[in-house]
Structures are given as structure tokens and as C-alpha cells.
Amino acid sequence: MFTLPVYNSEGKEVDTLKLNPAIFDGSQNLDCLHQAVIGYQANQRKGLASTKTRGEVSGGGKKPWKQKGTGRARVGSTRSPLWRHGGVVFGPHPRDFSYEVPQKIKALALKTSLNVKLNENNFIILDEFNLAAPKTKQAVEVFSNLKLFSAKDKKPKKVLFLTHKLGAQLKRALKNISFLTVNLASDCHAYQVMQNQKLLISKAGLALLTQRLKP
């Protein structure tokens, strides 16, 4: 059973929390994680790439020269794929890349991604995100207190913050932080967890996430 410290907004340890062993057991199913990540990426594709065949390219209605007697090869149209400004053979056309990934695989992939962060010591629990005012500067100070951000860092580590609810003031304070991704614990997915280096989750958000994944 994993036991993690719980920090406040000042970066001080205020409590400890035992994680649910049914979810946070350190096990990893990388096959399910791969399927969920590839499925998510496929569902994000627009599929708008398009090319024109020789029948769709403008022009080419007139035969360039007569069939015989010129010594040159037979040509029926200037829009042949062999010619400049001609059509494209087997080029891409608009299509739908999306497909459905089973819910059990998505859940197992999310569980795996959380255990990956746990095994890497990149799983941090926050008691509550307290701000005196909805200011970005104050929000960045919280991440600095938790040692997730330093002004000396040329390239800050990407952080995912999961919470049980996102109020208007908190959303306003966090929206302009470049290294931060914010989401509700009820909506997060494996790709989002793996895309970020650090996972910061509120105590209430962890309870919601545990309830969501509990078998």
C-alpha cells in the first residue's frame, strides 16, 4: 500500500494519505495504455487532407497533339499524373480516422498511467488550492512552493493539475500558465496524464478519481 504526503499551498506537509490498493498498486498494463493513447490520437485527427485526381484537376480537356505521326508518346490529356499540374495518383482524401476504444481498456489505461507517475515519484497530492485573489502570480507561487516550478528553469516541467471542481476565479488564475494543464478528475484520460511530466491532484480530486476507477 502506498502512503503519500499531502501538501498545502505553501508547500508544507500537513497530512498523509493511504492510496486505494485496488487502483494504486504499482502495476502497469502497457498494452492497454498503448491502445488508449493511439485511439485518443486517432480520434483527434481531422482527416481533412485532400488531393485531386486527374479527373478533378482543372483543364486538360484538349488532346495536346495528334495520336500518330509526331514521334512522341501518346498523350490524351495534359492533366496526366506524369505531367506538371497533373492529377495525383493514390493521394489522400478526406476520411474519418476515429474508432471506439472499449471503456474497460480506457479505465485500465488510466489506472496504468497513474501508476506510472506514482512509480516515478511524480504524483503529488495537494490539500486545497488556496489563493487570496485570482492572480496568475499567486498561482505560480503555489507551484514554486511545491517545487514544480523555478524561475531559473529555462524549460519548466509540464504539470497536469486535477481537481474535483474548477471555479471561475481559479480558472482565471491558472489559464495563462504555459507549463500547466488543468482538468477535472472526472474528465482526465490516460493520454493527458502521460503527456505531462508531473501530476498534481487535489485531495478531493483524488477521492473522485478513486471512486471513478474503483472496481
Secondary structure by P-SEA (a helix, b strand, c coil): cbbbbbbcccccccccccccccccccccaaaaaaaaaaaaaaaaccccbbbbcccccccccccccccccccccccccccccccccbbbccccccccccccccaaaaaaaaaaaaaaaaaaccbbbbcccccccccaaaaaaaaaaacccccccccccbbbbbcccccaaaaaaccccccbbbbbcccccaaaaaaccbbbbcaaaaaaaaaaacc
